[in-house]
Amino acid sequence: MRTVVLLTVFSTVAASAWLAPPAWQLPNSLKGYCDTLAAAKAVQVHVTVQEVPGATEELSIVLAREGKYFVDSPSHLTLSDGKTVTFLDKKANTYTQRPVGETVLADLNSEVSTWVLMPFFEKESAKLFTSGTKKGSRKVAGTDSDEVAVVTPEGDQGSIYIAKASGIATGFQLTREGKSYVVLFKEAKLDGEDVADSQFAFVAPEGATKEAEATEEMGAPGWATVSPIFKKSCMPCHGEQKADGIDLRTYSSTLASKSVVPGNAASSRLVKSLRGTIQPRMPQGRPPLPEATIKVVEKWISAGAKQ
């Protein structure tokens, strides 16, 4: 095991838009970083995440092979034992469980904190970055570092800072759907041995309630069926905050937000966001909704989005 103490500074940069290069054309520092993560058996990091402007939140992240991961913050816990994904809302003391998705990338796409850790699960770096340009060298908190500007297939842009000596990312700045984030990797451990399975075993807190996921085995659903889905998964961002002008608190406000096209689920922005065909995938900062739940929303819209 080797431990690297990581510090970083951040700056907003514009990323170039040339076509996706094969991995060997990526800057050496970025390719080396991707290769290092791909070779590790496990990764453990402590990070701070800040949406600018806003408060800073500390998270602990553990990634292991066979699709296992653990993301723990003061507000929520997301973990997978490779078979089941569990999301715990610590404030509400409720949790949901569902089978893992098709890929870890899909499951963790909405977790900003894990963005530059995805080479651990995806060895083809061209699937993660459509461009990567070395912007120069700089001292980052006294450490010689390379700054690499990147663009992702989803259109996210950012800068990754990679320490010259260790080859490990020290942090990153990310711009996604008009929102900016800065993430500081305070400490990282790359393990040559697997992490114990107990790290990914979920034990419900005392008094926690397991919430059932909506299913599509029903007739045409009405507002009473989909409203709890929105309340649970989309608040407070698409409630009082009206992020991106979308307010899903009431039937009338949902239709007024133009995120739903009654009778046409495929063209509805709400469905596209839930499925990740437009970015960021919703709910942001949480695991994707189960397929059955998304189909309930689609069924409601296809049937006319009736009250």
C-alpha positions as CSV (number, residue, x, y, z in Angstrom):
1,M,0.0,0.0,0.0
2,R,1.2,3.5,-0.7
3,T,-0.2,6.7,0.7
4,V,0.0,10.1,-1.1
5,V,-1.1,13.3,0.7
6,L,-2.8,15.4,-1.9
7,L,-3.4,19.2,-2.1
8,T,-4.6,21.3,-4.9
9,V,-5.7,24.7,-6.2
10,F,-8.3,25.3,-8.8
11,S,-8.9,27.5,-11.8
12,T,-11.6,27.6,-14.5
13,V,-10.3,26.7,-17.9
14,A,-11.7,26.3,-21.4
15,A,-11.2,22.8,-22.8
16,S,-10.4,22.2,-26.4
17,A,-13.0,20.4,-28.6
18,W,-11.0,18.2,-30.9
19,L,-12.3,14.7,-31.7
20,A,-11.8,11.9,-29.2
21,P,-8.2,10.6,-29.3
22,P,-7.2,7.0,-28.6
23,A,-5.6,6.6,-25.2
24,W,-2.0,6.9,-26.5
25,Q,-2.7,10.4,-27.8
26,L,-3.8,11.7,-24.4
27,P,-1.2,13.8,-22.5
28,N,1.3,11.5,-20.8
29,S,0.4,12.6,-17.3
30,L,-3.3,11.9,-17.9
31,K,-2.7,8.5,-19.6
32,G,-0.3,7.6,-16.8
33,Y,-2.9,8.5,-14.2
34,C,-5.6,6.4,-15.9
35,D,-3.2,3.4,-16.2
36,T,-2.3,3.7,-12.5
37,L,-5.9,3.5,-11.4
38,A,-6.7,0.7,-13.8
39,A,-3.9,-1.4,-12.2
40,A,-4.9,-0.9,-8.6
41,K,-7.0,-3.5,-6.8
42,A,-8.7,-0.8,-4.7
43,V,-8.8,2.9,-4.2
44,Q,-9.5,4.8,-0.9
45,V,-9.8,8.6,-0.8
46,H,-11.0,11.3,1.4
47,V,-12.2,14.4,-0.4
48,T,-13.9,17.7,0.0
49,V,-16.5,18.8,-2.5
50,Q,-17.8,22.3,-3.0
51,E,-20.4,23.6,-5.5
52,V,-19.3,27.1,-6.2
53,P,-20.5,29.2,-4.4
54,G,-21.6,27.0,-1.5
55,A,-20.6,25.0,1.5
56,T,-17.9,22.3,1.5
57,E,-18.8,18.7,2.2
58,E,-16.4,16.0,3.2
59,L,-16.7,12.5,1.7
60,S,-15.0,9.1,2.1
61,I,-14.8,7.0,-1.1
62,V,-13.8,3.3,-1.5
63,L,-13.7,1.6,-4.9
64,A,-13.0,-2.1,-5.4
65,R,-13.2,-4.6,-8.1
66,E,-16.4,-6.5,-9.2
67,G,-18.4,-3.3,-9.1
68,K,-18.1,-2.6,-5.4
69,Y,-18.0,1.0,-4.1
70,F,-18.7,3.1,-1.0
71,V,-19.4,6.8,-1.0
72,D,-20.2,8.3,2.4
73,S,-21.1,11.9,3.2
74,P,-22.9,13.7,6.0
75,S,-26.1,13.7,4.0
76,H,-26.1,10.3,2.3
77,L,-24.5,6.9,1.8
78,T,-24.3,5.1,-1.5
79,L,-22.8,1.6,-1.6
80,S,-22.7,-1.4,-3.8
81,D,-21.6,-4.9,-2.9
82,G,-21.5,-5.8,-6.6
83,K,-25.0,-7.0,-6.7
84,T,-27.2,-4.5,-4.9
85,V,-27.0,-0.7,-4.8
86,T,-28.2,0.9,-1.6
87,F,-28.9,4.6,-1.1
88,L,-29.4,5.9,2.4
89,D,-30.8,9.3,3.0
90,K,-29.3,10.1,6.4
91,K,-31.5,13.1,7.2
92,A,-34.8,11.2,6.5
93,N,-33.3,7.9,7.8
94,T,-34.8,6.1,4.9
95,Y,-33.1,3.8,2.3
96,T,-33.8,2.1,-1.0
97,Q,-32.2,-0.9,-2.6
98,R,-32.1,-2.1,-6.2
99,P,-30.0,-4.3,-8.5
100,V,-26.8,-2.8,-9.9
101,G,-27.1,-1.1,-13.3
102,E,-25.5,-2.2,-16.5
103,T,-22.2,-0.4,-15.7
104,V,-20.7,1.2,-12.7
105,L,-20.2,4.3,-14.8
106,A,-24.0,4.6,-15.1
107,D,-24.6,4.1,-11.4
108,L,-22.0,6.6,-10.3
109,N,-22.4,9.2,-13.1
110,S,-24.3,11.6,-10.8
111,E,-21.7,11.5,-8.0
112,V,-19.4,14.5,-8.7
113,S,-16.9,13.3,-6.2
114,T,-16.0,10.2,-8.1
115,W,-15.6,11.9,-11.5
116,V,-11.8,11.5,-11.9
117,L,-11.8,8.1,-10.3
118,M,-13.7,6.4,-13.1
119,P,-10.5,5.1,-14.8
120,F,-10.5,2.6,-12.0
121,F,-13.6,0.9,-13.6
122,E,-13.2,1.9,-17.2
123,K,-9.8,1.1,-18.9
124,E,-10.7,2.7,-22.2
125,S,-9.9,6.3,-21.4
126,A,-11.4,7.5,-24.7
127,K,-14.8,6.6,-23.2
128,L,-14.2,9.0,-20.4
129,F,-12.5,11.9,-22.2
130,T,-13.2,13.1,-25.7
131,S,-10.3,15.5,-25.4
132,G,-7.4,16.1,-23.1
133,T,-4.9,19.0,-23.4
134,K,-2.0,19.7,-21.2
135,K,-2.2,23.4,-20.2
136,G,1.2,23.6,-18.6
137,S,3.0,23.0,-15.3
138,R,2.5,24.8,-12.0
139,K,3.3,24.6,-8.4
140,V,0.2,23.2,-6.5
141,A,0.7,23.9,-2.8
142,G,4.4,23.4,-3.3
143,T,4.1,20.3,-5.5
144,D,5.0,20.3,-9.2
145,S,1.9,19.4,-11.1
146,D,0.5,19.1,-14.6
147,E,-2.8,20.8,-15.4
148,V,-4.8,18.9,-18.0
149,A,-8.0,20.4,-19.5
150,V,-10.5,17.7,-20.4
151,V,-14.0,17.3,-22.0
152,T,-16.2,14.2,-21.5
153,P,-18.6,12.5,-23.9
154,E,-21.4,14.0,-21.9
155,G,-20.1,17.6,-22.4
156,D,-18.7,18.1,-18.9
157,Q,-15.5,20.3,-18.9
158,G,-12.9,20.6,-16.3
159,S,-9.2,20.6,-15.2
160,I,-7.5,17.7,-13.6
161,Y,-4.3,18.4,-11.6
162,I,-1.8,15.6,-11.5
163,A,1.3,15.5,-9.3
164,K,4.5,15.0,-11.3
165,A,6.2,12.9,-8.7
166,S,3.4,10.5,-7.8
167,G,1.3,10.6,-11.0
168,I,-1.9,10.8,-8.9
169,A,-4.6,13.4,-9.4
170,T,-4.5,15.9,-6.6
171,G,-7.9,17.4,-7.3
172,F,-10.1,18.8,-10.1
173,Q,-12.4,21.5,-11.2
174,L,-15.6,20.5,-13.0
175,T,-18.2,22.4,-14.9
176,R,-21.5,20.5,-15.5
177,E,-24.7,22.0,-16.8
178,G,-23.6,25.5,-15.8
179,K,-22.6,24.5,-12.3
180,S,-19.0,24.6,-11.1
181,Y,-17.5,22.2,-8.6
182,V,-14.0,22.0,-6.9
183,V,-12.9,18.8,-5.4
184,L,-9.8,18.4,-3.1
185,F,-8.3,15.0,-2.6
186,K,-6.9,15.2,0.9
187,E,-5.5,11.7,1.0
188,A,-5.5,8.7,-1.4
189,K,-4.4,5.1,-0.9
190,L,-3.9,2.7,-3.9
191,D,-4.1,-0.8,-2.5
192,G,-2.3,-3.8,-3.9
193,E,-4.8,-6.0,-2.0
194,D,-8.6,-6.3,-2.2
195,V,-10.7,-4.4,0.4
196,A,-12.7,-6.7,2.7
197,D,-16.2,-7.4,1.6
198,S,-17.5,-6.1,4.9
199,Q,-16.7,-2.6,3.7
200,F,-19.6,-2.9,1.2
201,A,-22.1,-4.6,3.5
202,F,-25.1,-2.4,4.3
203,V,-26.4,-2.4,7.9
204,A,-29.5,-0.3,8.3
205,P,-29.2,2.3,11.0
206,E,-31.5,2.0,14.0
207,G,-35.0,3.1,13.1
208,A,-34.3,3.3,9.4
209,T,-37.2,2.7,7.0
210,K,-36.8,0.9,3.7
211,E,-38.9,2.5,1.0
212,A,-40.4,0.4,-1.7
213,E,-39.6,1.4,-5.3
214,A,-42.5,2.2,-7.6
215,T,-43.2,-0.5,-10.2
216,E,-44.7,-0.5,-13.6
217,E,-47.1,-3.3,-12.9
218,M,-50.1,-1.0,-12.7
219,G,-52.6,0.8,-14.9
220,A,-52.0,4.3,-16.3
221,P,-50.6,6.1,-13.2
222,G,-51.8,9.5,-12.2
223,W,-50.2,12.4,-10.4
224,A,-50.7,10.7,-7.0
225,T,-48.4,7.9,-8.2
226,V,-45.6,10.0,-9.6
227,S,-45.6,12.8,-7.1
228,P,-44.0,10.7,-4.3
229,I,-41.2,9.8,-6.8
230,F,-40.4,13.4,-7.4
231,K,-40.7,14.3,-3.8
232,K,-38.3,11.6,-2.8
233,S,-35.7,12.0,-5.6
234,C,-35.9,15.5,-6.9
235,M,-36.2,17.7,-3.8
236,P,-35.1,20.3,-2.8
237,C,-33.4,21.2,-6.1
238,H,-36.5,21.0,-8.2
239,G,-38.8,22.3,-5.4
240,E,-38.4,25.6,-3.7
241,Q,-35.0,26.1,-5.4
242,K,-36.5,25.7,-8.9
243,A,-33.2,24.5,-10.4
244,D,-33.1,25.2,-14.1
245,G,-36.6,26.6,-13.8
246,I,-38.1,23.2,-13.0
247,D,-40.5,22.9,-10.1
248,L,-41.9,19.4,-9.4
249,R,-43.8,20.1,-6.2
250,T,-47.3,20.3,-7.7
251,Y,-49.1,19.0,-10.8
252,S,-49.5,22.5,-12.2
253,S,-45.9,23.6,-11.6
254,T,-44.6,20.4,-13.2
255,L,-46.5,21.0,-16.4
256,A,-45.6,24.7,-16.3
257,S,-41.9,23.9,-16.2
258,K,-42.1,22.5,-19.7
259,S,-40.1,19.4,-18.6
260,V,-43.0,17.1,-19.5
261,V,-44.5,16.7,-23.0
262,P,-47.9,15.0,-22.3
263,G,-48.3,12.0,-24.5
264,N,-44.6,11.9,-25.5
265,A,-42.3,10.5,-22.9
266,A,-39.3,10.2,-25.2
267,S,-39.4,13.9,-26.0
268,S,-39.8,15.0,-22.4
269,R,-36.8,16.6,-20.7
270,L,-37.7,15.0,-17.5
271,V,-37.3,11.5,-18.9
272,K,-34.1,12.4,-20.8
273,S,-32.6,13.6,-17.6
274,L,-33.7,10.5,-15.7
275,R,-32.2,8.2,-18.4
276,G,-29.0,10.3,-18.8
277,T,-29.5,11.0,-22.5
278,I,-28.9,14.6,-21.5
279,Q,-26.5,15.5,-18.8
280,P,-26.3,15.7,-15.9
281,R,-28.2,12.5,-15.2
282,M,-30.8,13.0,-12.5
283,P,-31.1,12.8,-9.6
284,Q,-27.8,14.6,-9.4
285,G,-25.6,13.5,-6.6
286,R,-27.6,10.3,-6.1
287,P,-27.7,6.9,-7.9
288,P,-29.9,6.7,-11.0
289,L,-33.5,5.7,-10.4
290,P,-34.4,2.0,-10.9
291,E,-35.6,1.1,-14.4
292,A,-39.0,0.2,-13.1
293,T,-39.4,3.6,-11.5
294,I,-38.4,5.5,-14.6
295,K,-40.9,3.4,-16.6
296,V,-43.6,4.5,-14.2
297,V,-42.8,8.2,-15.0
298,E,-42.7,7.3,-18.7
299,K,-46.1,5.6,-18.5
300,W,-47.6,8.6,-16.8
301,I,-46.4,10.9,-19.4
302,S,-47.3,8.6,-22.3
303,A,-50.8,8.3,-21.0
304,G,-51.2,12.1,-21.1
305,A,-49.6,13.2,-17.8
306,K,-53.0,13.4,-16.3
307,Q,-53.8,14.6,-12.8
